[in-house]
Amino acid sequence: MTILIAALIGAGIGGLIAYRRKGRPADIAQYAAVFALILVVLWVFALILITRAAS
């Protein structure tokens, strides 16, 4: 569930950045997808580190 939230936050941030740079809809979609993937990967690594530290 938290990974989905991270993906949505990343997509929102990426879409907002592309929109502020006056990107076309394809640019906005690409930024949203890339930022979502980046945030998900970072969150997965953070979860791994948190889980290892807890055990």
CHARMM-style PDB file with segment names, atoms N, HN, CA, C and O in Angstrom:
ATOM      1  N   MET     1       0.820  -1.193   0.000  1.00  0.00      PROA
ATOM      2  CA  MET     1       0.000   0.000   0.000  1.00  0.00      PROA
ATOM      3  C   MET     1       0.866   1.260   0.000  1.00  0.00      PROA
ATOM      4  O   MET     1       0.558   2.235  -0.686  1.00  0.00      PROA
ATOM      5  N   THR     2       1.931   1.231   0.761  1.00  0.00      PROA
ATOM      6  HN  THR     2       2.181   0.439   1.319  1.00  0.00      PROA
ATOM      7  CA  THR     2       2.779   2.414   0.814  1.00  0.00      PROA
ATOM      8  C   THR     2       3.520   2.637  -0.504  1.00  0.00      PROA
ATOM      9  O   THR     2       3.863   3.770  -0.840  1.00  0.00      PROA
ATOM     10  N   ILE     3       3.764   1.570  -1.239  1.00  0.00      PROA
ATOM     11  HN  ILE     3       3.485   0.649  -0.966  1.00  0.00      PROA
ATOM     12  CA  ILE     3       4.427   1.707  -2.534  1.00  0.00      PROA
ATOM     13  C   ILE     3       3.499   2.412  -3.519  1.00  0.00      PROA
ATOM     14  O   ILE     3       3.949   3.222  -4.329  1.00  0.00      PROA
ATOM     15  N   LEU     4       2.218   2.108  -3.449  1.00  0.00      PROA
ATOM     16  HN  LEU     4       1.852   1.450  -2.790  1.00  0.00      PROA
ATOM     17  CA  LEU     4       1.248   2.779  -4.311  1.00  0.00      PROA
ATOM     18  C   LEU     4       1.183   4.269  -3.983  1.00  0.00      PROA
ATOM     19  O   LEU     4       1.097   5.104  -4.884  1.00  0.00      PROA
ATOM     20  N   ILE     5       1.222   4.594  -2.712  1.00  0.00      PROA
ATOM     21  HN  ILE     5       1.292   3.915  -1.981  1.00  0.00      PROA
ATOM     22  CA  ILE     5       1.207   5.999  -2.301  1.00  0.00      PROA
ATOM     23  C   ILE     5       2.469   6.705  -2.800  1.00  0.00      PROA
ATOM     24  O   ILE     5       2.400   7.840  -3.272  1.00  0.00      PROA
ATOM     25  N   ALA     6       3.622   6.037  -2.696  1.00  0.00      PROA
ATOM     26  HN  ALA     6       3.679   5.115  -2.313  1.00  0.00      PROA
ATOM     27  CA  ALA     6       4.866   6.616  -3.197  1.00  0.00      PROA
ATOM     28  C   ALA     6       4.782   6.856  -4.702  1.00  0.00      PROA
ATOM     29  O   ALA     6       5.264   7.877  -5.194  1.00  0.00      PROA
ATOM     30  N   ALA     7       4.176   5.928  -5.431  1.00  0.00      PROA
ATOM     31  HN  ALA     7       3.785   5.100  -5.031  1.00  0.00      PROA
ATOM     32  CA  ALA     7       4.031   6.089  -6.881  1.00  0.00      PROA
ATOM     33  C   ALA     7       3.119   7.269  -7.210  1.00  0.00      PROA
ATOM     34  O   ALA     7       3.403   8.035  -8.131  1.00  0.00      PROA
ATOM     35  N   LEU     8       2.043   7.416  -6.475  1.00  0.00      PROA
ATOM     36  HN  LEU     8       1.812   6.794  -5.727  1.00  0.00      PROA
ATOM     37  CA  LEU     8       1.123   8.530  -6.728  1.00  0.00      PROA
ATOM     38  C   LEU     8       1.771   9.876  -6.394  1.00  0.00      PROA
ATOM     39  O   LEU     8       1.585  10.853  -7.119  1.00  0.00      PROA
ATOM     40  N   ILE     9       2.517   9.925  -5.316  1.00  0.00      PROA
ATOM     41  HN  ILE     9       2.668   9.132  -4.727  1.00  0.00      PROA
ATOM     42  CA  ILE     9       3.207  11.162  -4.962  1.00  0.00      PROA
ATOM     43  C   ILE     9       4.247  11.506  -6.026  1.00  0.00      PROA
ATOM     44  O   ILE     9       4.350  12.658  -6.450  1.00  0.00      PROA
ATOM     45  N   GLY    10       5.009  10.515  -6.453  1.00  0.00      PROA
ATOM     46  HN  GLY    10       4.925   9.580  -6.109  1.00  0.00      PROA
ATOM     47  CA  GLY    10       6.008  10.744  -7.499  1.00  0.00      PROA
ATOM     48  C   GLY    10       5.375  11.201  -8.806  1.00  0.00      PROA
ATOM     49  O   GLY    10       5.901  12.090  -9.475  1.00  0.00      PROA
ATOM     50  N   ALA    11       4.255  10.601  -9.168  1.00  0.00      PROA
ATOM     51  HN  ALA    11       3.828   9.879  -8.624  1.00  0.00      PROA
ATOM     52  CA  ALA    11       3.573  11.002 -10.402  1.00  0.00      PROA
ATOM     53  C   ALA    11       3.052  12.429 -10.288  1.00  0.00      PROA
ATOM     54  O   ALA    11       3.106  13.197 -11.248  1.00  0.00      PROA
ATOM     55  N   GLY    12       2.554  12.773  -9.125  1.00  0.00      PROA
ATOM     56  HN  GLY    12       2.510  12.149  -8.345  1.00  0.00      PROA
ATOM     57  CA  GLY    12       2.071  14.132  -8.931  1.00  0.00      PROA
ATOM     58  C   GLY    12       3.184  15.159  -9.019  1.00  0.00      PROA
ATOM     59  O   GLY    12       3.025  16.209  -9.642  1.00  0.00      PROA
ATOM     60  N   ILE    13       4.304  14.856  -8.396  1.00  0.00      PROA
ATOM     61  HN  ILE    13       4.434  14.004  -7.890  1.00  0.00      PROA
ATOM     62  CA  ILE    13       5.451  15.766  -8.440  1.00  0.00      PROA
ATOM     63  C   ILE    13       5.965  15.896  -9.880  1.00  0.00      PROA
ATOM     64  O   ILE    13       6.214  17.004 -10.356  1.00  0.00      PROA
ATOM     65  N   GLY    14       6.120  14.775 -10.558  1.00  0.00      PROA
ATOM     66  HN  GLY    14       5.917  13.875 -10.171  1.00  0.00      PROA
ATOM     67  CA  GLY    14       6.611  14.808 -11.934  1.00  0.00      PROA
ATOM     68  C   GLY    14       5.670  15.550 -12.872  1.00  0.00      PROA
ATOM     69  O   GLY    14       6.110  16.341 -13.707  1.00  0.00      PROA
ATOM     70  N   GLY    15       4.386  15.295 -12.733  1.00  0.00      PROA
ATOM     71  HN  GLY    15       4.029  14.653 -12.055  1.00  0.00      PROA
ATOM     72  CA  GLY    15       3.406  15.996 -13.564  1.00  0.00      PROA
ATOM     73  C   GLY    15       3.404  17.490 -13.306  1.00  0.00      PROA
ATOM     74  O   GLY    15       3.282  18.285 -14.237  1.00  0.00      PROA
ATOM     75  N   LEU    16       3.538  17.873 -12.052  1.00  0.00      PROA
ATOM     76  HN  LEU    16       3.637  17.227 -11.295  1.00  0.00      PROA
ATOM     77  CA  LEU    16       3.562  19.289 -11.695  1.00  0.00      PROA
ATOM     78  C   LEU    16       4.803  19.984 -12.269  1.00  0.00      PROA
ATOM     79  O   LEU    16       4.714  21.104 -12.771  1.00  0.00      PROA
ATOM     80  N   ILE    17       5.943  19.321 -12.193  1.00  0.00      PROA
ATOM     81  HN  ILE    17       6.015  18.411 -11.785  1.00  0.00      PROA
ATOM     82  CA  ILE    17       7.174  19.900 -12.748  1.00  0.00      PROA
ATOM     83  C   ILE    17       7.029  20.099 -14.257  1.00  0.00      PROA
ATOM     84  O   ILE    17       7.376  21.158 -14.778  1.00  0.00      PROA
ATOM     85  N   ALA    18       6.522  19.093 -14.953  1.00  0.00      PROA
ATOM     86  HN  ALA    18       6.240  18.233 -14.529  1.00  0.00      PROA
ATOM     87  CA  ALA    18       6.363  19.205 -16.402  1.00  0.00      PROA
ATOM     88  C   ALA    18       5.331  20.265 -16.763  1.00  0.00      PROA
ATOM     89  O   ALA    18       5.503  20.987 -17.745  1.00  0.00      PROA
ATOM     90  N   TYR    19       4.270  20.364 -15.986  1.00  0.00      PROA
ATOM     91  HN  TYR    19       4.130  19.777 -15.188  1.00  0.00      PROA
ATOM     92  CA  TYR    19       3.234  21.361 -16.254  1.00  0.00      PROA
ATOM     93  C   TYR    19       3.779  22.773 -16.067  1.00  0.00      PROA
ATOM     94  O   TYR    19       3.469  23.670 -16.850  1.00  0.00      PROA
ATOM     95  N   ARG    20       4.591  22.969 -15.031  1.00  0.00      PROA
ATOM     96  HN  ARG    20       4.843  22.240 -14.395  1.00  0.00      PROA
ATOM     97  CA  ARG    20       5.179  24.293 -14.791  1.00  0.00      PROA
ATOM     98  C   ARG    20       6.183  24.674 -15.870  1.00  0.00      PROA
ATOM     99  O   ARG    20       6.403  25.857 -16.129  1.00  0.00      PROA
ATOM    100  N   ARG    21       6.788  23.678 -16.497  1.00  0.00      PROA
ATOM    101  HN  ARG    21       6.609  22.717 -16.287  1.00  0.00      PROA
ATOM    102  CA  ARG    21       7.715  23.949 -17.597  1.00  0.00      PROA
ATOM    103  C   ARG    21       6.987  24.049 -18.933  1.00  0.00      PROA
ATOM    104  O   ARG    21       7.613  24.070 -19.993  1.00  0.00      PROA
ATOM    105  N   LYS    22       5.665  24.108 -18.871  1.00  0.00      PROA
ATOM    106  HN  LYS    22       5.156  24.090 -18.011  1.00  0.00      PROA
ATOM    107  CA  LYS    22       4.797  24.236 -20.046  1.00  0.00      PROA
ATOM    108  C   LYS    22       4.981  23.087 -21.039  1.00  0.00      PROA
ATOM    109  O   LYS    22       5.086  23.300 -22.247  1.00  0.00      PROA
ATOM    110  N   GLY    23       5.018  21.876 -20.505  1.00  0.00      PROA
ATOM    111  HN  GLY    23       4.933  21.703 -19.524  1.00  0.00      PROA
ATOM    112  CA  GLY    23       5.172  20.706 -21.356  1.00  0.00      PROA
ATOM    113  C   GLY    23       3.865  20.294 -22.001  1.00  0.00      PROA
ATOM    114  O   GLY    23       2.784  20.630 -21.517  1.00  0.00      PROA
ATOM    115  N   ARG    24       3.973  19.578 -23.075  1.00  0.00      PROA
ATOM    116  HN  ARG    24       4.851  19.305 -23.468  1.00  0.00      PROA
ATOM    117  CA  ARG    24       2.800  19.018 -23.737  1.00  0.00      PROA
ATOM    118  C   ARG    24       2.280  17.852 -22.896  1.00  0.00      PROA
ATOM    119  O   ARG    24       2.972  17.389 -21.989  1.00  0.00      PROA
ATOM    120  N   PRO    25       1.069  17.373 -23.188  1.00  0.00      PROA
ATOM    121  CA  PRO    25       0.528  16.254 -22.399  1.00  0.00      PROA
ATOM    122  C   PRO    25       1.425  15.011 -22.383  1.00  0.00      PROA
ATOM    123  O   PRO    25       1.494  14.306 -21.376  1.00  0.00      PROA
ATOM    124  N   ALA    26       2.105  14.746 -23.492  1.00  0.00      PROA
ATOM    125  HN  ALA    26       2.049  15.318 -24.310  1.00  0.00      PROA
ATOM    126  CA  ALA    26       3.015  13.593 -23.523  1.00  0.00      PROA
ATOM    127  C   ALA    26       4.205  13.825 -22.591  1.00  0.00      PROA
ATOM    128  O   ALA    26       4.672  12.896 -21.933  1.00  0.00      PROA
ATOM    129  N   ASP    27       4.688  15.050 -22.538  1.00  0.00      PROA
ATOM    130  HN  ASP    27       4.308  15.805 -23.073  1.00  0.00      PROA
ATOM    131  CA  ASP    27       5.793  15.375 -21.636  1.00  0.00      PROA
ATOM    132  C   ASP    27       5.369  15.213 -20.186  1.00  0.00      PROA
ATOM    133  O   ASP    27       6.110  14.677 -19.362  1.00  0.00      PROA
ATOM    134  N   ILE    28       4.168  15.684 -19.891  1.00  0.00      PROA
ATOM    135  HN  ILE    28       3.566  16.119 -20.560  1.00  0.00      PROA
ATOM    136  CA  ILE    28       3.651  15.584 -18.525  1.00  0.00      PROA
ATOM    137  C   ILE    28       3.508  14.116 -18.125  1.00  0.00      PROA
ATOM    138  O   ILE    28       3.854  13.738 -17.006  1.00  0.00      PROA
ATOM    139  N   ALA    29       3.002  13.294 -19.034  1.00  0.00      PROA
ATOM    140  HN  ALA    29       2.721  13.601 -19.944  1.00  0.00      PROA
ATOM    141  CA  ALA    29       2.849  11.867 -18.739  1.00  0.00      PROA
ATOM    142  C   ALA    29       4.199  11.193 -18.533  1.00  0.00      PROA
ATOM    143  O   ALA    29       4.351  10.346 -17.652  1.00  0.00      PROA
ATOM    144  N   GLN    30       5.173  11.570 -19.346  1.00  0.00      PROA
ATOM    145  HN  GLN    30       5.050  12.257 -20.062  1.00  0.00      PROA
ATOM    146  CA  GLN    30       6.494  10.957 -19.219  1.00  0.00      PROA
ATOM    147  C   GLN    30       7.150  11.361 -17.901  1.00  0.00      PROA
ATOM    148  O   GLN    30       7.705  10.512 -17.204  1.00  0.00      PROA
ATOM    149  N   TYR    31       7.094  12.629 -17.557  1.00  0.00      PROA
ATOM    150  HN  TYR    31       6.643  13.319 -18.123  1.00  0.00      PROA
ATOM    151  CA  TYR    31       7.649  13.085 -16.284  1.00  0.00      PROA
ATOM    152  C   TYR    31       6.969  12.371 -15.122  1.00  0.00      PROA
ATOM    153  O   TYR    31       7.631  11.930 -14.183  1.00  0.00      PROA
ATOM    154  N   ALA    32       5.643  12.259 -15.190  1.00  0.00      PROA
ATOM    155  HN  ALA    32       5.105  12.617 -15.953  1.00  0.00      PROA
ATOM    156  CA  ALA    32       4.899  11.601 -14.117  1.00  0.00      PROA
ATOM    157  C   ALA    32       5.339  10.143 -13.972  1.00  0.00      PROA
ATOM    158  O   ALA    32       5.535   9.664 -12.855  1.00  0.00      PROA
ATOM    159  N   ALA    33       5.493   9.446 -15.082  1.00  0.00      PROA
ATOM    160  HN  ALA    33       5.333   9.836 -15.989  1.00  0.00      PROA
ATOM    161  CA  ALA    33       5.887   8.040 -15.020  1.00  0.00      PROA
ATOM    162  C   ALA    33       7.303   7.875 -14.477  1.00  0.00      PROA
ATOM    163  O   ALA    33       7.557   6.999 -13.650  1.00  0.00      PROA
ATOM    164  N   VAL    34       8.211   8.705 -14.936  1.00  0.00      PROA
ATOM    165  HN  VAL    34       8.005   9.416 -15.608  1.00  0.00      PROA
ATOM    166  CA  VAL    34       9.602   8.581 -14.495  1.00  0.00      PROA
ATOM    167  C   VAL    34       9.737   8.914 -13.016  1.00  0.00      PROA
ATOM    168  O   VAL    34      10.411   8.194 -12.279  1.00  0.00      PROA
ATOM    169  N   PHE    35       9.108   9.990 -12.575  1.00  0.00      PROA
ATOM    170  HN  PHE    35       8.561  10.575 -13.174  1.00  0.00      PROA
ATOM    171  CA  PHE    35       9.192  10.355 -11.169  1.00  0.00      PROA
ATOM    172  C   PHE    35       8.520   9.305 -10.284  1.00  0.00      PROA
ATOM    173  O   PHE    35       8.985   9.038  -9.176  1.00  0.00      PROA
ATOM    174  N   ALA    36       7.428   8.710 -10.771  1.00  0.00      PROA
ATOM    175  HN  ALA    36       7.050   8.927 -11.671  1.00  0.00      PROA
ATOM    176  CA  ALA    36       6.779   7.644 -10.004  1.00  0.00      PROA
ATOM    177  C   ALA    36       7.724   6.457  -9.841  1.00  0.00      PROA
ATOM    178  O   ALA    36       7.842   5.907  -8.746  1.00  0.00      PROA
ATOM    179  N   LEU    37       8.388   6.064 -10.901  1.00  0.00      PROA
ATOM    180  HN  LEU    37       8.292   6.511 -11.791  1.00  0.00      PROA
ATOM    181  CA  LEU    37       9.326   4.945 -10.822  1.00  0.00      PROA
ATOM    182  C   LEU    37      10.499   5.255  -9.890  1.00  0.00      PROA
ATOM    183  O   LEU    37      10.913   4.408  -9.099  1.00  0.00      PROA
ATOM    184  N   ILE    38      11.025   6.465  -9.992  1.00  0.00      PROA
ATOM    185  HN  ILE    38      10.689   7.153 -10.636  1.00  0.00      PROA
ATOM    186  CA  ILE    38      12.153   6.843  -9.134  1.00  0.00      PROA
ATOM    187  C   ILE    38      11.748   6.792  -7.676  1.00  0.00      PROA
ATOM    188  O   ILE    38      12.474   6.245  -6.846  1.00  0.00      PROA
ATOM    189  N   LEU    39      10.586   7.361  -7.356  1.00  0.00      PROA
ATOM    190  HN  LEU    39       9.996   7.805  -8.030  1.00  0.00      PROA
ATOM    191  CA  LEU    39      10.163   7.390  -5.963  1.00  0.00      PROA
ATOM    192  C   LEU    39       9.855   5.982  -5.445  1.00  0.00      PROA
ATOM    193  O   LEU    39      10.126   5.683  -4.282  1.00  0.00      PROA
ATOM    194  N   VAL    40       9.297   5.120  -6.287  1.00  0.00      PROA
ATOM    195  HN  VAL    40       9.077   5.363  -7.231  1.00  0.00      PROA
ATOM    196  CA  VAL    40       9.011   3.743  -5.872  1.00  0.00      PROA
ATOM    197  C   VAL    40      10.306   2.990  -5.580  1.00  0.00      PROA
ATOM    198  O   VAL    40      10.396   2.278  -4.580  1.00  0.00      PROA
ATOM    199  N   VAL    41      11.303   3.142  -6.442  1.00  0.00      PROA
ATOM    200  HN  VAL    41      11.229   3.720  -7.255  1.00  0.00      PROA
ATOM    201  CA  VAL    41      12.580   2.451  -6.219  1.00  0.00      PROA
ATOM    202  C   VAL    41      13.225   2.935  -4.931  1.00  0.00      PROA
ATOM    203  O   VAL    41      13.711   2.129  -4.137  1.00  0.00      PROA
ATOM    204  N   LEU    42      13.234   4.242  -4.719  1.00  0.00      PROA
ATOM    205  HN  LEU    42      12.840   4.897  -5.363  1.00  0.00      PROA
ATOM    206  CA  LEU    42      13.805   4.781  -3.483  1.00  0.00      PROA
ATOM    207  C   LEU    42      13.040   4.289  -2.259  1.00  0.00      PROA
ATOM    208  O   LEU    42      13.647   3.969  -1.237  1.00  0.00      PROA
ATOM    209  N   TRP    43      11.724   4.227  -2.356  1.00  0.00      PROA
ATOM    210  HN  TRP    43      11.232   4.487  -3.186  1.00  0.00      PROA
ATOM    211  CA  TRP    43      10.916   3.776  -1.229  1.00  0.00      PROA
ATOM    212  C   TRP    43      11.155   2.288  -0.936  1.00  0.00      PROA
ATOM    213  O   TRP    43      11.187   1.884   0.227  1.00  0.00      PROA
ATOM    214  N   VAL    44      11.321   1.485  -1.972  1.00  0.00      PROA
ATOM    215  HN  VAL    44      11.295   1.813  -2.916  1.00  0.00      PROA
ATOM    216  CA  VAL    44      11.597   0.059  -1.757  1.00  0.00      PROA
ATOM    217  C   VAL    44      12.933  -0.122  -1.045  1.00  0.00      PROA
ATOM    218  O   VAL    44      13.040  -0.934  -0.126  1.00  0.00      PROA
ATOM    219  N   PHE    45      13.948   0.627  -1.460  1.00  0.00      PROA
ATOM    220  HN  PHE    45      13.860   1.287  -2.207  1.00  0.00      PROA
ATOM    221  CA  PHE    45      15.240   0.553  -0.765  1.00  0.00      PROA
ATOM    222  C   PHE    45      15.104   1.005   0.681  1.00  0.00      PROA
ATOM    223  O   PHE    45      15.698   0.406   1.578  1.00  0.00      PROA
ATOM    224  N   ALA    46      14.329   2.055   0.913  1.00  0.00      PROA
ATOM    225  HN  ALA    46      13.847   2.542   0.185  1.00  0.00      PROA
ATOM    226  CA  ALA    46      14.117   2.530   2.282  1.00  0.00      PROA
ATOM    227  C   ALA    46      13.406   1.461   3.115  1.00  0.00      PROA
ATOM    228  O   ALA    46      13.759   1.243   4.274  1.00  0.00      PROA
ATOM    229  N   LEU    47      12.416   0.800   2.537  1.00  0.00      PROA
ATOM    230  HN  LEU    47      12.129   0.977   1.595  1.00  0.00      PROA
ATOM    231  CA  LEU    47      11.715  -0.262   3.267  1.00  0.00      PROA
ATOM    232  C   LEU    47      12.641  -1.427   3.592  1.00  0.00      PROA
ATOM    233  O   LEU    47      12.552  -2.014   4.670  1.00  0.00      PROA
ATOM    234  N   ILE    48      13.527  -1.761   2.660  1.00  0.00      PROA
ATOM    235  HN  ILE    48      13.599  -1.284   1.784  1.00  0.00      PROA
ATOM    236  CA  ILE    48      14.486  -2.835   2.916  1.00  0.00      PROA
ATOM    237  C   ILE    48      15.409  -2.462   4.076  1.00  0.00      PROA
ATOM    238  O   ILE    48      15.662  -3.270   4.969  1.00  0.00      PROA
ATOM    239  N   LEU    49      15.902  -1.232   4.046  1.00  0.00      PROA
ATOM    240  HN  LEU    49      15.696  -0.576   3.320  1.00  0.00      PROA
ATOM    241  CA  LEU    49      16.778  -0.778   5.126  1.00  0.00      PROA
ATOM    242  C   LEU    49      16.054  -0.736   6.475  1.00  0.00      PROA
ATOM    243  O   LEU    49      16.618  -1.124   7.499  1.00  0.00      PROA
ATOM    244  N   ILE    50      14.834  -0.277   6.473  1.00  0.00      PROA
ATOM    245  HN  ILE    50      14.375   0.038   5.641  1.00  0.00      PROA
ATOM    246  CA  ILE    50      14.051  -0.214   7.721  1.00  0.00      PROA
ATOM    247  C   ILE    50      13.789  -1.623   8.247  1.00  0.00      PROA
ATOM    248  O   ILE    50      13.907  -1.874   9.447  1.00  0.00      PROA
ATOM    249  N   THR    51      13.437  -2.534   7.355  1.00  0.00      PROA
ATOM    250  HN  THR    51      13.341  -2.331   6.381  1.00  0.00      PROA
ATOM    251  CA  THR    51      13.149  -3.908   7.773  1.00  0.00      PROA
ATOM    252  C   THR    51      14.399  -4.601   8.324  1.00  0.00      PROA
ATOM    253  O   THR    51      14.328  -5.316   9.324  1.00  0.00      PROA
ATOM    254  N   ARG    52      15.540  -4.386   7.667  1.00  0.00      PROA
ATOM    255  HN  ARG    52      15.598  -3.806   6.855  1.00  0.00      PROA
ATOM    256  CA  ARG    52      16.789  -4.991   8.153  1.00  0.00      PROA
ATOM    257  C   ARG    52      17.219  -4.410   9.479  1.00  0.00      PROA
ATOM    258  O   ARG    52      17.750  -5.128  10.326  1.00  0.00      PROA
ATOM    259  N   ALA    53      17.000  -3.120   9.675  1.00  0.00      PROA
ATOM    260  HN  ALA    53      16.569  -2.537   8.986  1.00  0.00      PROA
ATOM    261  CA  ALA    53      17.388  -2.481  10.926  1.00  0.00      PROA
ATOM    262  C   ALA    53      16.504  -2.924  12.080  1.00  0.00      PROA
ATOM    263  O   ALA    53      16.951  -2.974  13.225  1.00  0.00      PROA
ATOM    264  N   ALA    54      15.249  -3.246  11.781  1.00  0.00      PROA
ATOM    265  HN  ALA    54      14.886  -3.205  10.850  1.00  0.00      PROA
ATOM    266  CA  ALA    54      14.302  -3.636  12.810  1.00  0.00      PROA
ATOM    267  C   ALA    54      14.547  -5.063  13.306  1.00  0.00      PROA
ATOM    268  O   ALA    54      14.182  -5.397  14.434  1.00  0.00      PROA
ATOM    269  N   SER    55      15.153  -5.894  12.483  1.00  0.00      PROA
ATOM    270  HN  SER    55      15.448  -5.622  11.567  1.00  0.00      PROA
ATOM    271  CA  SER    55      15.318  -7.301  12.888  1.00  0.00      PROA
ATOM    272  C   SER    55      16.671  -7.601  13.453  1.00  0.00      PROA
ATOM    273  OT1 SER    55      16.943  -8.741  13.831  1.00  0.00      PROA
TER     274      SER     55
END
